[in-house]
Amino acid sequence: MAQWTADDIPDQTGRTFIITGANSGLGYVTALELARHGATVIMAVRNAAKGASARDAILAAVPAAKLEVAALDLADLDSVKEFATGIVTSGRSIDVLINNAGIMMPPRRVTKQGFELQFGTNHLAHFALTLRVLPALEGRADARVVTMSSGLHKSGHIHFDDLGAIKTYSRTGAYSQSKIANVYFALELDRRLRAQGIPIKSVLAHPGYAATNLQSAGPTGPLAWLMVLGNMFMAQTAEQGALPELYAATAPGIEGGQFIGPDGRNEMRGYPTLVQPIERAKDPEIARRLWEVSEDMTGVRWP
Ligand SMILES: NC(=O)c1ccc[n+]([C@@H]2O[C@H](COP(=O)([O-])OP(=O)(O)OC[C@H]3O[C@@H](n4cnc5c(N)ncnc54)[C@H](OP(=O)(O)O)[C@@H]3O)[C@@H](O)[C@H]2O)c1
């Protein structure tokens, strides 16, 4: 996959993608490039006006783009249920679900159901969304679920005794926890799909460090200023940062359980390559426990 770029995306005509958070940053670039290569893209966004303006921007660049904007607020499991039910009951087929949306390092807040915002949005909502939407992927050739993690999963731990971060809240700790949860989830999903002989691939991606709205949407105070400097001097562009998820979603030969990240130093930038999660993120026992806890928290169960 030497220096794979968006120009290498195979023709996606006839394939339908759902992208969460498709109005901004990496999700926006992913929607744009998939549309450019013939895909139908369902842009799942929480803010209708932002969704419409992202759709218009893509249409300006790709007049033939096949785009739909749909309402999905990942901080509300009722919204996740409504979105997924709409997809499944419509009887339409989905080829790839890209669990892209995320929030990073805000002051402590909670979702509508009272879960800590980063764990609730980045992990629990995507867990529920995937399980609910999965029937729409069954039977599709080369169907995939791509889940966005982060290099920061490497400092993550699942605090089973305080998943709501009620005893202690650390903005960075909660973000890392949500991003290692993405890894446990995607790998456990891969094991369960394989065990049942369901040919849907669960694949992980991370972008390295890319300048997007992520660094300004959550952080406040001195952390926000640090992020401004980081974006100015260290970050790559969103176009480059989106390549691992585009590769995970479209490159031929991808296998379930693989993790795609950038090939540069410390996986901070570069072109897509195979990377490895940190060793403890591969622990199937923790993954199984997190899965069961996530089922209890969301009320959505593996069939
Ligand atoms: N950029 C990086 O360096 C970096 C590094 C590692 C991992 N990542 C991961 O990459 C993914 C994409 O992030 P990004 O960098 O593209 O950030 P971004 O520009 O801030 O985009 C994040 C997207 O998620 C959406 N979102 C946030 N909360 C949501 C909710 N409750 N319901 C629905 N959508 C919601 C945002 O919607 P609004 O526009 O309405 O807020 C936005 O569309 C995230 O999972 C992030 O953790 C990014």
PDBQT file of the ligand as one rigid body, heavy atoms in Angstrom, charges set to zero:
ROOT
HETATM    1  N1  LIG A 401      -8.232  14.854  14.175  1.00  0.00    +0.000 N 
HETATM    2  C1  LIG A 401      -7.375  14.053  14.795  1.00  0.00    +0.000 C 
HETATM    3  O1  LIG A 401      -6.177  14.348  14.934  1.00  0.00    +0.000 OA
HETATM    4  C2  LIG A 401      -7.846  12.750  15.348  1.00  0.00    +0.000 A 
HETATM    5  C3  LIG A 401      -6.902  11.917  15.984  1.00  0.00    +0.000 A 
HETATM    6  C4  LIG A 401      -7.300  10.686  16.445  1.00  0.00    +0.000 A 
HETATM    7  C5  LIG A 401      -8.599  10.264  16.283  1.00  0.00    +0.000 A 
HETATM    8  N2  LIG A 401      -9.518  11.100  15.678  1.00  0.00    +0.000 N 
HETATM    9  C6  LIG A 401     -10.893  10.622  15.559  1.00  0.00    +0.000 C 
HETATM   10  O2  LIG A 401     -11.409  10.911  14.280  1.00  0.00    +0.000 OA
HETATM   11  C7  LIG A 401     -12.823  11.035  14.345  1.00  0.00    +0.000 C 
HETATM   12  C8  LIG A 401     -13.277  12.259  13.563  1.00  0.00    +0.000 C 
HETATM   13  O3  LIG A 401     -12.822  13.411  14.230  1.00  0.00    +0.000 OA
HETATM   14  P1  LIG A 401     -12.399  14.750  13.476  1.00  0.00    +0.000 P 
HETATM   15  O4  LIG A 401     -10.962  14.953  13.758  1.00  0.00    +0.000 OA
HETATM   16  O5  LIG A 401     -12.872  14.745  12.101  1.00  0.00    +0.000 OA
HETATM   17  O6  LIG A 401     -13.197  15.832  14.350  1.00  0.00    +0.000 OA
HETATM   18  P2  LIG A 401     -14.331  16.906  13.973  1.00  0.00    +0.000 P 
HETATM   19  O7  LIG A 401     -13.921  17.748  12.816  1.00  0.00    +0.000 OA
HETATM   20  O8  LIG A 401     -14.630  17.596  15.259  1.00  0.00    +0.000 OA
HETATM   21  O9  LIG A 401     -15.550  15.991  13.548  1.00  0.00    +0.000 OA
HETATM   22  C9  LIG A 401     -16.229  15.254  14.514  1.00  0.00    +0.000 C 
HETATM   23  C10 LIG A 401     -17.609  14.949  14.004  1.00  0.00    +0.000 C 
HETATM   24  O10 LIG A 401     -18.308  14.218  15.024  1.00  0.00    +0.000 OA
HETATM   25  C11 LIG A 401     -19.564  14.821  15.180  1.00  0.00    +0.000 C 
HETATM   26  N3  LIG A 401     -20.155  14.598  16.490  1.00  0.00    +0.000 N 
HETATM   27  C12 LIG A 401     -19.686  14.931  17.707  1.00  0.00    +0.000 A 
HETATM   28  N4  LIG A 401     -20.578  14.619  18.650  1.00  0.00    +0.000 NA
HETATM   29  C13 LIG A 401     -21.643  14.075  18.017  1.00  0.00    +0.000 A 
HETATM   30  C14 LIG A 401     -22.896  13.588  18.416  1.00  0.00    +0.000 A 
HETATM   31  N5  LIG A 401     -23.285  13.617  19.698  1.00  0.00    +0.000 N 
HETATM   32  N6  LIG A 401     -23.741  13.092  17.487  1.00  0.00    +0.000 NA
HETATM   33  C15 LIG A 401     -23.416  13.091  16.172  1.00  0.00    +0.000 A 
HETATM   34  N7  LIG A 401     -22.243  13.571  15.720  1.00  0.00    +0.000 NA
HETATM   35  C16 LIG A 401     -21.376  14.058  16.633  1.00  0.00    +0.000 A 
HETATM   36  C17 LIG A 401     -19.321  16.301  14.948  1.00  0.00    +0.000 C 
HETATM   37  O11 LIG A 401     -20.542  16.980  14.739  1.00  0.00    +0.000 OA
HETATM   38  P3  LIG A 401     -20.656  18.598  14.968  1.00  0.00    +0.000 P 
HETATM   39  O12 LIG A 401     -19.976  19.234  13.803  1.00  0.00    +0.000 OA
HETATM   40  O13 LIG A 401     -22.131  18.820  15.009  1.00  0.00    +0.000 OA
HETATM   41  O14 LIG A 401     -19.971  18.890  16.262  1.00  0.00    +0.000 OA
HETATM   42  C18 LIG A 401     -18.433  16.217  13.725  1.00  0.00    +0.000 C 
HETATM   43  O15 LIG A 401     -19.218  16.008  12.582  1.00  0.00    +0.000 OA
HETATM   44  C19 LIG A 401     -13.177  11.050  15.821  1.00  0.00    +0.000 C 
HETATM   45  O16 LIG A 401     -13.656   9.772  16.200  1.00  0.00    +0.000 OA
HETATM   46  C20 LIG A 401     -11.855  11.318  16.503  1.00  0.00    +0.000 C 
HETATM   47  O17 LIG A 401     -11.793  10.772  17.812  1.00  0.00    +0.000 OA
HETATM   48  C21 LIG A 401      -9.172  12.321  15.196  1.00  0.00    +0.000 A 
ENDROOT
TORSDOF 0
